[in-house]
Amino acid sequence: MRLALTLTLTAFSLLSSAALAQTPTAPAVPAAAATPAAPAFTQAALPYAFGALEPIVDEATMRIHFERHHGAQVAGLNAAIVATPAYAGKSLEALLATASTAPAAIRNNAGGHWNHSFYWKIMAPLGTGGAPSPELAAAINRDFGSLDAFKTQFRATSMGRFGSGWSWLIIKPDGKLAVGSTPNQDNPLMDVGDFRGKPILGNDVWEHAYYLKYQNKRADYVDAWWSVINWNHVSKLYAEAVKQ
């Protein structure tokens, strides 16, 4: 009796194991792919067409300048942030404010991104940029003597920049206007020099900004550039700055 019961239980166990072995298993669900993190900084579209500043700034220069030079700086800044996580989450302005202690890749690319984003906005097609507002014109007359005297000083500063850099009109902490220049992709918002303040006008005097059309004649480029200044935007920047 006991032998028969034992044989019966053993047979049942074997049948159950065989049944379980034949039961199909659910396919494994692959793990969801990680979503790539969005880039910390992006390049805004130009506020006009590439050829809109002709004949002062030619279309080929604008396209190369915007897509290759500025675009490379945005990509370079994002790569530098990934490589240096301590700088992740900081605004562009915060990066500029501590540029003196930042790695070169962050200082140079953050400066280039800010400078170019600013530069595109302070230009406009011929005949659309307006004139300095009465308030800005009064400040220029107060601090330079006249608009022509300001342009003369700005031109001299642009020509005096050896190699690559930028020329600026800024509002200093004391509220007065000043003209100056910075090397490479530095700007007056950085903690890297004595020339500091709020930029309201800036010109790129790197050769890539003008060489296709003007070759080595930087002076011709600077003189022609006044024709495409967006004084409406510059006046707005001035009004916002003096309120702060």
C-alpha positions, 0 to 999 in steps of 0.5 A: 500500500505504502509502495503504491502511494509512493509510486503514485506521488512520484509519478504526479511530481514528475508529471507536474515538473514536465508540465511546468517545463512546457509552459511558455515563459513571457518574453523579457521586457527590454529596459527603456532607453535613457532619454538624452539630456537636453543641451544646457544652451541652445542657439536662437535663430537669427532675427533676420535672413542671412542676406538681410544686412547686404551689402554691409555684411554679405550673406556668405559671411553671415552664414559661416559666422552664425552656423560655423563659428557661433554654432561651434561655440554653443556646442563647445560650451555644452560639451565643456559643461558635460565634462565639468559637472560643477558648472551644470545648471548655471546661467550664461550670465553666472558663467561669465561672472566667474570666468576668471576661475573657469576652465578655458573651454567654458570661459571662451565658449560662454563668452563667444555664445553671449557675445554673438547672441548680443551681436546679432540683435544690435544689427538690423537691415539698412533703413530699419535700425532707427536712431539713438533715443533722445535719452541715449543721445543725451548720454552720448553727448554728455560723455563723448561730446557728440555722436560723431565724437563717440564713433571716432573713439569707438573706431579707434578702439576697434582699430587698436585691438591687436588680433582678435576681439570685440569693441564695446559701448558700456554703461559703467557702474557709475551710470556713465558711458564708456568705450573699450575693447576685450580680447578673444571672446571676453566681454565686460560682464566677465570678472577678468579685467578692469573694463567692466559694465553693462554692454549696450553696443558691441562689434566683432572685430575677429577677421571671420566677421568681415574678411570675405568682403573686406579682406584685411581692411578692418577700418572699412568694415567698422565704418560701414557697420554703422549703417546696420546698427539697430539703434532701436534695440541699443536704446532699449538696452540703455533704458533697461540698464539705467533703471537697474 
